[in-house]
């Protein structure tokens, strides 16, 4: 009898212990590279003019005067590997090792961000801007043909030392970039499998070189209208630090973010809205568009209902996208970006570990 009672008490103890574990708070997932604490969403901008300091300063002052004096944390900009057939290297190299010409040095853009206290978010794309049909092929990069180019960036990024985000060949799920499967002008130029191989090759080369100041941002387009869908291009959890969406008024924020979370919430990775905004060219595709102010309200409501959205970069990139072109959306944006969660300074969580 005593033996049975002892067994019963042991069983009860085991059950209570199990229940206690179930009721305990789940283990906190460690922060990803450069991820801010819970309840913080970095305020950022896609702001043009970074190719000339005076022009950039003028655009930044216009934003501060017309929109908000709250300083952005992130600045999102573009660096195509080639521009009109010339290489956009990190350092000035002319001629380049392949006998080509240099379009300019990307380091000057990064240094302008440093000077203004911004963390760069670099859309580094594998294409020939202005002559996309003659872009270098992904397969050739993976074969090692452009290692000299990658190594120049690796050296420069290492020398830069400060944290940066690299949004490697974004919006790959559309059909307008040559690194996408289904690219309109040359649908068979590259495949989704080529893209994944390219992504992994680049990340592996940076990692093997010991680069520690880059967070790799895998960024899709919010429309889901290309030849292949988001999952077809995903290089894997081990090759991405952040996930991102470019989200415009062609679609409503709540729906797009909901679809994205259905697919990628289990990764636990922070999410960046790397380009966000309204514009007539996008809005005409949205039958459910309720106006600029309503769209901006839904955007911020969605961010604040989705804790893993840790960064927002408004696409303040010209008159058709500027916030102040519509008084209603300007008022809503001012009100919401003024919230405490968008006012935090950058925290280098990776180096704080």
ROTITI-566475 format. One record per residue (C-alpha): x, y, z; residue number from 1. Coordinates in nm, 4 decimals. Layout:
N
+----------+----------+----------+-----+
:        X :        Y :        Z :   k :
+----------+----------+----------+-----+
:        X :        Y :        Z : NUM :
...
+----------+----------+----------+-----+
! end
This chain:
353
+----------+----------+----------+-----+
:        X :        Y :        Z :   k :
+----------+----------+----------+-----+
:   0.0000 :   0.0000 :   0.0000 :   1 :
:   0.2813 :   0.2370 :   0.0911 :   2 :
:   0.4546 :   0.1507 :  -0.2358 :   3 :
:   0.1437 :   0.2416 :  -0.4354 :   4 :
:   0.0989 :   0.5669 :  -0.2416 :   5 :
:   0.4622 :   0.6618 :  -0.3004 :   6 :
:   0.4165 :   0.6007 :  -0.6700 :   7 :
:   0.0987 :   0.8081 :  -0.6711 :   8 :
:   0.2672 :   1.1002 :  -0.4961 :   9 :
:   0.5565 :   1.0794 :  -0.7396 :  10 :
:   0.3150 :   1.0846 :  -1.0321 :  11 :
:   0.1333 :   1.3852 :  -0.8857 :  12 :
:   0.4648 :   1.5618 :  -0.8377 :  13 :
:   0.5628 :   1.4945 :  -1.1971 :  14 :
:   0.2271 :   1.6229 :  -1.3209 :  15 :
:   0.2531 :   1.9424 :  -1.1142 :  16 :
:   0.6056 :   2.0011 :  -1.2419 :  17 :
:   0.4872 :   1.9578 :  -1.5999 :  18 :
:   0.1982 :   2.1974 :  -1.5414 :  19 :
:   0.4357 :   2.4504 :  -1.3897 :  20 :
:   0.6528 :   2.4309 :  -1.6991 :  21 :
:   0.3517 :   2.4784 :  -1.9236 :  22 :
:   0.2419 :   2.7818 :  -1.7256 :  23 :
:   0.5868 :   2.9374 :  -1.7206 :  24 :
:   0.6686 :   3.2225 :  -1.9547 :  25 :
:   0.8240 :   3.0974 :  -2.2787 :  26 :
:   1.1981 :   3.1365 :  -2.3107 :  27 :
:   1.2938 :   3.4728 :  -2.4582 :  28 :
:   1.4404 :   3.4418 :  -2.8060 :  29 :
:   1.7768 :   3.6210 :  -2.8306 :  30 :
:   1.7778 :   3.9365 :  -3.0378 :  31 :
:   1.8890 :   3.9046 :  -3.3975 :  32 :
:   2.1785 :   4.1061 :  -3.5356 :  33 :
:   2.1149 :   4.4776 :  -3.4729 :  34 :
:   1.7590 :   4.4068 :  -3.3589 :  35 :
:   1.6227 :   4.6673 :  -3.1154 :  36 :
:   1.4462 :   4.5650 :  -2.7936 :  37 :
:   1.0774 :   4.4768 :  -2.7856 :  38 :
:   0.8477 :   4.7731 :  -2.8343 :  39 :
:   1.0938 :   4.9638 :  -3.0546 :  40 :
:   1.0570 :   5.0269 :  -3.4284 :  41 :
:   1.3399 :   5.2201 :  -3.5904 :  42 :
:   1.2394 :   5.5310 :  -3.7827 :  43 :
:   1.4084 :   5.5434 :  -4.1228 :  44 :
:   1.3894 :   5.7087 :  -4.4629 :  45 :
:   1.4588 :   5.6304 :  -4.8251 :  46 :
:   1.5871 :   5.9767 :  -4.9092 :  47 :
:   1.7503 :   6.0716 :  -5.2419 :  48 :
:   2.0386 :   6.3068 :  -5.3105 :  49 :
:   2.3012 :   6.0986 :  -5.1279 :  50 :
:   2.5237 :   6.1131 :  -5.4386 :  51 :
:   2.5894 :   6.4824 :  -5.3650 :  52 :
:   2.6174 :   6.6049 :  -5.0063 :  53 :
:   2.4590 :   6.9465 :  -5.0654 :  54 :
:   2.1575 :   6.7913 :  -5.2366 :  55 :
:   2.1158 :   6.5331 :  -4.9620 :  56 :
:   2.1371 :   6.7959 :  -4.6892 :  57 :
:   1.8730 :   7.0007 :  -4.8683 :  58 :
:   1.6380 :   6.7000 :  -4.8878 :  59 :
:   1.6974 :   6.6139 :  -4.5232 :  60 :
:   1.6292 :   6.9702 :  -4.4118 :  61 :
:   1.3079 :   6.9697 :  -4.6174 :  62 :
:   1.1931 :   6.6533 :  -4.4391 :  63 :
:   1.2746 :   6.7994 :  -4.0973 :  64 :
:   1.0943 :   7.1231 :  -4.1755 :  65 :
:   0.7862 :   6.9829 :  -4.3516 :  66 :
:   0.7364 :   6.6478 :  -4.1797 :  67 :
:   0.9087 :   6.5951 :  -3.8448 :  68 :
:   1.2188 :   6.7032 :  -3.6579 :  69 :
:   1.2467 :   6.3578 :  -3.5038 :  70 :
:   1.5828 :   6.2334 :  -3.6369 :  71 :
:   1.5755 :   5.9159 :  -3.8458 :  72 :
:   1.7857 :   5.6216 :  -3.7293 :  73 :
:   1.8155 :   5.4488 :  -4.0682 :  74 :
:   1.8843 :   5.5790 :  -4.4183 :  75 :
:   1.7974 :   5.3446 :  -4.7043 :  76 :
:   1.9791 :   5.3876 :  -5.0372 :  77 :
:   2.0684 :   5.2032 :  -5.3569 :  78 :
:   2.4013 :   5.0753 :  -5.4880 :  79 :
:   2.3740 :   4.8769 :  -5.8102 :  80 :
:   2.6779 :   4.6674 :  -5.8951 :  81 :
:   2.6840 :   4.8376 :  -6.2349 :  82 :
:   2.5392 :   5.1630 :  -6.3649 :  83 :
:   2.5280 :   5.2092 :  -6.7433 :  84 :
:   2.7991 :   4.9468 :  -6.7780 :  85 :
:   3.0341 :   5.0917 :  -6.5157 :  86 :
:   3.1077 :   4.9244 :  -6.1819 :  87 :
:   2.9869 :   5.0763 :  -5.8531 :  88 :
:   3.2800 :   4.9598 :  -5.6414 :  89 :
:   3.3235 :   5.0365 :  -5.2695 :  90 :
:   3.6560 :   5.2138 :  -5.3254 :  91 :
:   3.7512 :   5.4117 :  -5.6342 :  92 :
:   3.8997 :   5.1592 :  -5.8789 :  93 :
:   3.9548 :   5.2727 :  -6.2364 :  94 :
:   4.0099 :   5.0729 :  -6.4428 :  95 :
:   3.8590 :   4.7807 :  -6.2589 :  96 :
:   4.0443 :   4.4441 :  -6.2509 :  97 :
:   3.8377 :   4.3190 :  -6.5439 :  98 :
:   3.9418 :   4.6171 :  -6.7559 :  99 :
:   3.6123 :   4.7975 :  -6.6999 : 100 :
:   3.5289 :   5.1477 :  -6.5807 : 101 :
:   3.4191 :   5.2704 :  -6.2387 : 102 :
:   3.0876 :   5.4494 :  -6.1829 : 103 :
:   3.1971 :   5.5753 :  -5.8429 : 104 :
:   3.2667 :   5.4655 :  -5.4894 : 105 :
:   2.9909 :   5.3472 :  -5.2560 : 106 :
:   3.1986 :   5.4367 :  -4.9510 : 107 :
:   3.1144 :   5.8066 :  -4.9972 : 108 :
:   2.7435 :   5.7285 :  -4.9515 : 109 :
:   2.8142 :   5.5328 :  -4.6337 : 110 :
:   3.0371 :   5.8082 :  -4.4992 : 111 :
:   2.7588 :   6.0619 :  -4.5550 : 112 :
:   2.5337 :   5.8455 :  -4.3373 : 113 :
:   2.8022 :   5.8262 :  -4.0707 : 114 :
:   2.8379 :   6.2053 :  -4.0774 : 115 :
:   2.4628 :   6.2436 :  -4.0173 : 116 :
:   2.4471 :   5.9744 :  -3.7496 : 117 :
:   2.2455 :   5.7316 :  -3.9649 : 118 :
:   2.2840 :   5.3561 :  -4.0005 : 119 :
:   2.2983 :   5.2632 :  -4.3717 : 120 :
:   2.0417 :   5.0271 :  -4.5233 : 121 :
:   2.2005 :   4.9460 :  -4.8589 : 122 :
:   1.9966 :   4.7982 :  -5.1416 : 123 :
:   2.2968 :   4.6338 :  -5.3085 : 124 :
:   2.1625 :   4.4922 :  -5.6338 : 125 :
:   2.3205 :   4.2588 :  -5.8871 : 126 :
:   2.2240 :   4.4456 :  -6.2012 : 127 :
:   2.3389 :   4.7029 :  -6.4546 : 128 :
:   2.1171 :   5.0003 :  -6.3754 : 129 :
:   2.0116 :   5.1776 :  -6.6947 : 130 :
:   2.0907 :   4.8760 :  -6.9127 : 131 :
:   1.9384 :   4.5926 :  -6.7131 : 132 :
:   1.9298 :   4.3503 :  -7.0059 : 133 :
:   2.3094 :   4.3403 :  -7.0003 : 134 :
:   2.3500 :   4.2838 :  -6.6285 : 135 :
:   2.6164 :   4.0378 :  -6.5094 : 136 :
:   2.4717 :   3.6919 :  -6.4594 : 137 :
:   2.4162 :   3.5324 :  -6.1221 : 138 :
:   2.5702 :   3.2069 :  -6.2416 : 139 :
:   2.8956 :   3.3842 :  -6.3298 : 140 :
:   2.9181 :   3.5369 :  -5.9839 : 141 :
:   2.8727 :   3.1970 :  -5.8171 : 142 :
:   3.1431 :   3.0599 :  -6.0498 : 143 :
:   3.3879 :   3.3131 :  -5.9024 : 144 :
:   3.4127 :   3.5515 :  -6.1970 : 145 :
:   3.3384 :   3.8565 :  -5.9805 : 146 :
:   3.5233 :   3.7656 :  -5.6618 : 147 :
:   3.7408 :   4.0737 :  -5.7118 : 148 :
:   3.4277 :   4.2889 :  -5.6895 : 149 :
:   3.2927 :   4.1166 :  -5.3785 : 150 :
:   3.6338 :   4.1350 :  -5.2130 : 151 :
:   3.6514 :   4.5115 :  -5.2708 : 152 :
:   3.3199 :   4.5497 :  -5.0876 : 153 :
:   3.4295 :   4.3100 :  -4.8147 : 154 :
:   3.7427 :   4.5152 :  -4.7515 : 155 :
:   3.5495 :   4.8419 :  -4.7541 : 156 :
:   3.2652 :   4.7260 :  -4.5313 : 157 :
:   3.5181 :   4.5889 :  -4.2828 : 158 :
:   3.7042 :   4.9216 :  -4.2816 : 159 :
:   3.3756 :   5.1088 :  -4.2299 : 160 :
:   3.3336 :   4.9214 :  -3.8977 : 161 :
:   2.9963 :   5.0736 :  -3.8098 : 162 :
:   2.6834 :   4.8586 :  -3.8329 : 163 :
:   2.4987 :   4.8446 :  -4.1635 : 164 :
:   2.2149 :   4.6507 :  -4.3205 : 165 :
:   2.2575 :   4.5061 :  -4.6693 : 166 :
:   1.9319 :   4.4478 :  -4.8552 : 167 :
:   2.0755 :   4.2136 :  -5.1137 : 168 :
:   1.8992 :   4.2296 :  -5.4540 : 169 :
:   1.5564 :   4.3198 :  -5.3179 : 170 :
:   1.2119 :   4.2594 :  -5.4742 : 171 :
:   1.3414 :   3.9460 :  -5.6418 : 172 :
:   0.9868 :   3.8065 :  -5.6539 : 173 :
:   0.8787 :   4.0686 :  -5.9078 : 174 :
:   0.9420 :   4.0571 :  -6.2821 : 175 :
:   1.1183 :   4.3918 :  -6.3271 : 176 :
:   1.4718 :   4.3084 :  -6.2073 : 177 :
:   1.7145 :   4.0952 :  -6.4129 : 178 :
:   1.8059 :   3.8766 :  -6.1159 : 179 :
:   1.4439 :   3.7551 :  -6.0952 : 180 :
:   1.3013 :   3.4452 :  -6.2561 : 181 :
:   1.0474 :   3.5647 :  -6.5091 : 182 :
:   1.2244 :   3.8972 :  -6.5731 : 183 :
:   1.0082 :   4.0487 :  -6.8482 : 184 :
:   1.2862 :   4.1292 :  -7.0940 : 185 :
:   1.4672 :   3.7958 :  -7.0541 : 186 :
:   1.2566 :   3.5424 :  -6.8560 : 187 :
:   1.5182 :   3.2660 :  -6.8669 : 188 :
:   1.8161 :   3.4807 :  -6.7736 : 189 :
:   1.8153 :   3.3667 :  -6.4094 : 190 :
:   1.6123 :   3.1255 :  -6.1999 : 191 :
:   1.4980 :   3.1377 :  -5.8384 : 192 :
:   1.7519 :   2.8616 :  -5.7680 : 193 :
:   2.0244 :   3.0824 :  -5.9193 : 194 :
:   1.9169 :   3.3624 :  -5.6869 : 195 :
:   1.9421 :   3.1419 :  -5.3774 : 196 :
:   2.2857 :   3.0180 :  -5.4835 : 197 :
:   2.3964 :   3.3787 :  -5.5412 : 198 :
:   2.2688 :   3.4926 :  -5.2004 : 199 :
:   2.4442 :   3.2108 :  -5.0180 : 200 :
:   2.7676 :   3.2633 :  -5.2115 : 201 :
:   2.7814 :   3.6328 :  -5.1209 : 202 :
:   2.6952 :   3.5796 :  -4.7541 : 203 :
:   2.9401 :   3.2906 :  -4.7223 : 204 :
:   3.2214 :   3.4972 :  -4.8740 : 205 :
:   3.1593 :   3.7845 :  -4.6299 : 206 :
:   3.1408 :   3.5480 :  -4.3345 : 207 :
:   3.4561 :   3.3603 :  -4.4302 : 208 :
:   3.6342 :   3.6958 :  -4.4499 : 209 :
:   3.5266 :   3.7666 :  -4.0912 : 210 :
:   3.2870 :   4.0555 :  -4.1638 : 211 :
:   3.0792 :   4.1171 :  -3.8487 : 212 :
:   2.9200 :   4.4588 :  -3.9026 : 213 :
:   2.6556 :   4.3551 :  -4.1607 : 214 :
:   2.3001 :   4.2347 :  -4.1033 : 215 :
:   2.1680 :   4.0555 :  -4.4137 : 216 :
:   1.8153 :   4.1655 :  -4.5070 : 217 :
:   1.6037 :   3.9440 :  -4.7324 : 218 :
:   1.3471 :   4.1817 :  -4.8854 : 219 :
:   1.0431 :   4.0905 :  -5.0939 : 220 :
:   0.7887 :   4.3036 :  -5.2754 : 221 :
:   0.4458 :   4.3316 :  -5.1162 : 222 :
:   0.2498 :   4.2747 :  -5.4384 : 223 :
:   0.3271 :   3.9036 :  -5.4925 : 224 :
:   0.2790 :   3.9506 :  -5.8684 : 225 :
:   0.5980 :   3.8020 :  -6.0158 : 226 :
:   0.6593 :   3.4698 :  -6.1823 : 227 :
:   0.7700 :   3.3097 :  -5.8560 : 228 :
:   0.6460 :   3.3630 :  -5.5021 : 229 :
:   0.8299 :   3.4611 :  -5.1843 : 230 :
:   0.9228 :   3.1110 :  -5.0612 : 231 :
:   1.0828 :   3.0237 :  -5.3961 : 232 :
:   1.3594 :   3.2760 :  -5.3256 : 233 :
:   1.4179 :   3.2221 :  -4.9543 : 234 :
:   1.7858 :   3.1316 :  -4.8926 : 235 :
:   1.7185 :   2.9826 :  -4.5483 : 236 :
:   1.7180 :   3.0951 :  -4.1868 : 237 :
:   2.0941 :   3.0510 :  -4.1527 : 238 :
:   2.1566 :   3.3010 :  -4.4322 : 239 :
:   1.9281 :   3.5835 :  -4.3216 : 240 :
:   1.9361 :   3.8171 :  -4.0212 : 241 :
:   1.6260 :   4.0264 :  -4.0978 : 242 :
:   1.3227 :   3.9810 :  -4.3202 : 243 :
:   1.1753 :   4.2765 :  -4.5076 : 244 :
:   0.8845 :   4.3867 :  -4.7237 : 245 :
:   0.8587 :   4.6784 :  -4.9658 : 246 :
:   0.5013 :   4.7875 :  -4.9040 : 247 :
:   0.3215 :   5.0438 :  -5.1176 : 248 :
:  -0.0377 :   5.1530 :  -5.1669 : 249 :
:  -0.0951 :   4.8952 :  -5.4418 : 250 :
:  -0.1858 :   4.6696 :  -5.1477 : 251 :
:  -0.3195 :   4.7338 :  -4.7998 : 252 :
:  -0.0713 :   4.6878 :  -4.5137 : 253 :
:  -0.2739 :   4.4594 :  -4.2896 : 254 :
:  -0.3349 :   4.2020 :  -4.5633 : 255 :
:   0.0257 :   4.1929 :  -4.6892 : 256 :
:   0.1796 :   4.1707 :  -4.3422 : 257 :
:  -0.0707 :   3.9010 :  -4.2484 : 258 :
:   0.0326 :   3.6895 :  -4.5477 : 259 :
:   0.3995 :   3.7430 :  -4.4653 : 260 :
:   0.3567 :   3.6467 :  -4.1017 : 261 :
:   0.1686 :   3.3317 :  -4.2012 : 262 :
:   0.4806 :   3.2203 :  -4.3880 : 263 :
:   0.7660 :   3.3576 :  -4.1770 : 264 :
:   0.6480 :   3.4250 :  -3.8210 : 265 :
:   0.8009 :   3.0980 :  -3.7016 : 266 :
:   1.1496 :   3.2191 :  -3.7926 : 267 :
:   1.1296 :   3.4738 :  -3.5108 : 268 :
:   1.3364 :   3.7138 :  -3.7185 : 269 :
:   1.2834 :   4.0908 :  -3.7018 : 270 :
:   1.0992 :   4.2494 :  -3.9921 : 271 :
:   1.1809 :   4.5723 :  -4.1721 : 272 :
:   0.9447 :   4.7674 :  -4.3930 : 273 :
:   1.2374 :   4.8746 :  -4.6076 : 274 :
:   1.0308 :   5.0873 :  -4.8452 : 275 :
:   0.6826 :   5.2050 :  -4.7539 : 276 :
:   0.4615 :   5.4742 :  -4.8972 : 277 :
:   0.1700 :   5.5791 :  -5.1100 : 278 :
:   0.1871 :   5.6942 :  -5.4693 : 279 :
:  -0.0556 :   5.7326 :  -5.7591 : 280 :
:   0.1308 :   5.4779 :  -5.9722 : 281 :
:   0.0808 :   5.2167 :  -5.7016 : 282 :
:  -0.2643 :   5.3196 :  -5.5805 : 283 :
:  -0.4298 :   5.2666 :  -5.9206 : 284 :
:  -0.3858 :   4.8907 :  -5.8731 : 285 :
:  -0.5664 :   4.8856 :  -5.5360 : 286 :
:  -0.9474 :   4.8586 :  -5.5557 : 287 :
:  -0.9660 :   4.8718 :  -5.1746 : 288 :
:  -0.7705 :   5.1945 :  -5.1316 : 289 :
:  -0.9550 :   5.4226 :  -4.8884 : 290 :
:  -0.7299 :   5.7257 :  -4.9203 : 291 :
:  -0.3769 :   5.8207 :  -4.8197 : 292 :
:  -0.4562 :   5.9048 :  -4.4567 : 293 :
:  -0.6467 :   5.5778 :  -4.4077 : 294 :
:  -0.3601 :   5.3807 :  -4.5648 : 295 :
:  -0.1015 :   5.5441 :  -4.3355 : 296 :
:  -0.3230 :   5.4799 :  -4.0346 : 297 :
:  -0.3528 :   5.1131 :  -4.1310 : 298 :
:   0.0242 :   5.0964 :  -4.1814 : 299 :
:   0.0986 :   5.2157 :  -3.8283 : 300 :
:  -0.1854 :   5.0110 :  -3.6784 : 301 :
:  -0.0350 :   4.7037 :  -3.8455 : 302 :
:   0.3160 :   4.7825 :  -3.7220 : 303 :
:   0.1940 :   4.8271 :  -3.3675 : 304 :
:  -0.0063 :   4.5027 :  -3.3826 : 305 :
:   0.2971 :   4.3116 :  -3.5135 : 306 :
:   0.5759 :   4.3249 :  -3.2515 : 307 :
:   0.8358 :   4.1792 :  -3.4867 : 308 :
:   0.8216 :   4.4822 :  -3.7198 : 309 :
:   1.1310 :   4.6564 :  -3.5901 : 310 :
:   1.2072 :   4.9123 :  -3.8642 : 311 :
:   1.0155 :   5.1397 :  -4.1018 : 312 :
:   1.1752 :   5.3357 :  -4.3881 : 313 :
:   0.9312 :   5.5725 :  -4.5550 : 314 :
:   0.9953 :   5.6149 :  -4.9288 : 315 :
:   1.0421 :   5.9920 :  -4.9302 : 316 :
:   1.1860 :   5.9761 :  -5.2788 : 317 :
:   1.0266 :   6.2444 :  -5.4912 : 318 :
:   0.7089 :   6.4470 :  -5.5291 : 319 :
:   0.4861 :   6.1512 :  -5.6227 : 320 :
:   0.5744 :   5.9701 :  -5.2960 : 321 :
:   0.6534 :   6.2536 :  -5.0541 : 322 :
:   0.4395 :   6.2440 :  -4.7432 : 323 :
:   0.3496 :   6.6119 :  -4.7596 : 324 :
:   0.1795 :   6.5835 :  -5.1000 : 325 :
:  -0.1392 :   6.4889 :  -4.9119 : 326 :
:  -0.2373 :   6.6875 :  -4.6016 : 327 :
:  -0.4326 :   6.3999 :  -4.4471 : 328 :
:  -0.1522 :   6.1471 :  -4.4684 : 329 :
:   0.1007 :   6.4062 :  -4.3483 : 330 :
:  -0.1055 :   6.4713 :  -4.0363 : 331 :
:  -0.1463 :   6.0984 :  -3.9669 : 332 :
:   0.2227 :   6.0262 :  -4.0260 : 333 :
:   0.3323 :   6.3132 :  -3.8013 : 334 :
:   0.1055 :   6.1943 :  -3.5236 : 335 :
:   0.2115 :   5.8313 :  -3.5405 : 336 :
:   0.5863 :   5.8722 :  -3.6006 : 337 :
:   0.5852 :   6.1000 :  -3.2971 : 338 :
:   0.5071 :   5.7989 :  -3.0778 : 339 :
:   0.7645 :   5.6837 :  -2.8251 : 340 :
:   0.8366 :   5.3531 :  -3.0008 : 341 :
:   0.9732 :   5.5371 :  -3.3074 : 342 :
:   1.2007 :   5.7725 :  -3.1158 : 343 :
:   1.4694 :   5.5341 :  -2.9919 : 344 :
:   1.8344 :   5.5571 :  -3.0908 : 345 :
:   2.0107 :   5.2707 :  -3.2637 : 346 :
:   2.1300 :   4.9967 :  -3.0292 : 347 :
:   2.4113 :   4.7726 :  -3.1468 : 348 :
:   2.2594 :   4.4652 :  -2.9819 : 349 :
:   2.5092 :   4.2375 :  -3.1525 : 350 :
:   2.8110 :   4.3987 :  -2.9895 : 351 :
:   2.6324 :   4.4254 :  -2.6552 : 352 :
:   2.6122 :   4.0476 :  -2.6260 : 353 :
+----------+----------+----------+-----+
! end
